[in-house]
């Protein structure tokens, strides 16, 4: 199947596409089902050190529906890891809108994980800090979000025929229960509202002032669309964000993708330990 025909199939029936991908994943990993999915953001692949050795490593290109990755700070792989009593799918990268991918392609890893049996999804990212008191290197629990992409991963999905209702209640999009577990692991974690913009450019000082006025504490280019897709499928979501820089105009100097990755990498091990601690409490 060509990449074009694969994308057309996913655009018309992304849930069926995810089911097909989950079946391929089960065959390649030798695991018929998994319990938890972890999506690692930019610079956070070292979090895998706390999650254990994989029994299988699958390149995205081996899985139907996964678009070509272009972010050099991520790895286009998914690992199958046995962690305590859980079988975990660890995505070492993700598709982004700024790479030219569609909302269905962005949501495909999450939908695949849910089709593979996952009832808990941990979404991580590197972000810009907007709230006074936040500093590069801080870890923040996502408590709520602003979807400022102008699109949704649920647009155009058909209702009925076994598919869940697209009019999803997002009141508790980011699970209070899972946030409580994370705070049991690390009581120093703070909570904040995350805003997703499409990217790939960074925000202007005026946009940062706007975001702060809207109540955002963090800003980034991922995660929200994935969380919406997960909640549509009645899956609990935990969000962890590493503050990699301060928003434009809040500090001297300009934003650099290289410096952002370096900060994220410096906190990856701690993030991995928190994720592992939460899983031990599930």
N, C-alpha and C positions, 0 to 999 in steps of 0.2 A: 504494500500500500504506500503510495507516495505521501510526502509530508502534506501536500495540499489536500488530498482526499481525506487524510487523517484529521486535519483541522476542520474540514467541512463536516465530517461525521460528528466531531465533538461539539461543534457549534449547534448542530441540530438535536443531538441527544447526548449531552455530556455525562449524564448519570450512567447510561449504558456503556459509554466509553470507559468510565472509571471501573465499572464491573469487569469489563474485558481486561483492563490493565491489572486489576487485582488478581485475576485468574493467572495471568502471566507471571506476576510477582510470586504467587504461591508456588508455581511450578519451579521458578528459578531459585527460590529460597528453601524449598522443601518444607515450608510451613504453611498449612492450609489457612491459618488465621493468625492475626496479631492483635494485641490489646491496646497499645499506646503508640501514638506517632509523635515524633519530635522534629520540628522544622528549624534548622539552624540558619541564622542570618549571616550577613557579611562579616567575615573575620572571626566567626565563632566555631569553626570546625574542631578546634582543640577541645571543645566541650566533650567530644567523644571519649576522651581519656577517662572521664569519670563514669562513663556509661558501659564500659567493658568492650571486649573484643567481639567483632561481628562473626557470625557463623556464615554469612553470605554478604558479598558486596556486589551490587547491581548498578551498572551504568545507566543513566537515564535513557541513553540511545537504545537500550535493549527493551525498553518499555513502550508500548503503544501510547500515543497521545502526548508524550513529553516533548516539548519544543527544544530546539537547540539553545544551550546556555551560552551567554557571552560575558558574564561577570567573573573576572579572573580571581576574585577574592572568595569565591565559593567553588565547591566541587560538585559536579553533576552526577551524584551517586546517591543511592539509598542503601542503608545497611540493615540487616536483620540481626538484632542483639537480644540475647536472653539475659534479663536483668531481674534478679530475685524471682518473683513469681510471675513476671510479665514478659511477654514477647514484644519487643519494641522495634518499630520502623523508624530509623533515623535518616532524615533527608538532609544531606550535607550542602544542599543548595536549593534554590527555588526559581521558578520563572517570575519575571517582573513585567509590569506594564511598560516600563521605560525601555525594555528590550524589544518592544514592538509586539508583544504577545497579547492575546485577547483575554478578557476576564475569565473565559472558560479554561484557557490554558493555565492562567495563574492559579485557578482553583483546583486544577487537575490532581496535584499531589495530595491535597486534603481529601478530595472525593475518593481517590484511589485508596487512601488509608482507611477511610470509613467503610468502603466496600470490602476491604480486607479484614474487617472486624474491629477496628479501633473505635473505642468509645470515649477516649480521652485524647486530645490533641494539644501539644505544647508548642506554641508559636514564639519564636525569638527573633530579635532584630537589633540592629544598631541604629541609634536615633540622635536627633539634635535635641538638646535640653532647652526648654523655654521658661521654666519656672525659676525664680530666684532661689538660690540654695542648692540647686542641682549643679553638679560638676562633672566634667568628663571622667568616666570610670564608674560612676554610680550605676547601680542596678535598680530598676524600677518595675514594679508589678503593674501591668496594664489593667486599669479598673473600668475603663469605658473608652469609646473612640468617636472620632469625627471622620466620616467618609467624605473626603473632599476630592475624590477622583472624578466625580460626576457620573459614575457608572456603578453597576451592581453585578455580582456573579449570578444573580437570580433572574435577571432580565431575560425574557423569552423562554424560560423553562415552562414546560407544560405541566399543568396540575392534573390530578387524577391518575388512573391507570397504575396505581401503586406509588406514585411520586408524592412527596410531602407538599403541603401547602406553601406557596412562595411568600405568603404574607406572614413573615416570621416575626415573632416578638423578640426584640433585641434588648429588652430591659436588663437581663443578666447575661449579655453576650459573653462577658469574660467572667467565668465562674467564681462566685464568692466563696464557694466551698474549697476550690483549688487554691485560691489566694490565701485562705486561712491556713491551709496545709503548708504553703510556701513560707508563710510567716512563722509557723512552728519550726521550720528548718532554719530560717535566718530572720530573726526579729528586726534586723536593721534595714530590711527592705522597705522602700517607700512605694506609694501608689500614685498613679497619675493617668491622665487622659491622653491618649495617643491620636494624633491626626495623620492620616495618610494622604499624601499628594502624589501625583503620577510620576514626577521627576522627568528626566534624570538630573536636571539642573537643581542647584540648591536654591533656597528661598532668598528673597530680598529682605532688607530690614523692614520695609513696609509690610510685607507679608508676615513676617515674624510678629510684628505688633498686632496685626489682624488676628493671627492665630492665638496669641495670648489673650486678646479681648474676647475671643470665642470660648475660652476656657481650656485650651490645649496646654499640656505640660511637656509633651514630646511631639516631635514631627519626624516622619520618615516616608519611605517609598514602598512599603510592603505591609503585610499582616492583616489589615482590616478586611480586605476582600476574602482572604482565606478564612478568617473568623466567621464571616457571614455565611460562607459556604458550609462550614462545619456546623453552625447552629441550625441551618436549614435542615441538616440531616440529624438533628437532635443529639449532637456530640458536645461534651463539655470541653471548654477551651481555657487554657492558662496562657497568659502572655507575659514574657519577660523581655525587657528592653535594656540594652547597655547604652548609657548616654556617652556618645562618642565625641561630641563637640557641643558648643553653645550656639544658639541660633544667630543668624546674621545680625550684626549691630550690637550684640550683647557682650562681645569681647573684642580685643584687638586682634587684627589679622583676619585672614579669609579662610573659608572652609576648604579643606583638602581631602580628597578621597583616600589618599595614602595615609594621612595622619588619623583619619577615622578608623581605618582598618587596623592600624597599630594599637589604638586604644581598645577596640573590640577584642583583639587577640589577647591583650593583657588581662582581660576579665573572663575569658572563655572558660578557664578551668573552674573558677568560682561558680559561674553559671551552670556548668555541668554538674557540680556537686549539689547545687540547689535542686536541679531537675531530678537527680537521682534520689535525693531526700524526699521529694514529693512523691515519687513513684513508690518508695518503700512504705508510704503511708496510705496508698490507695486501697 
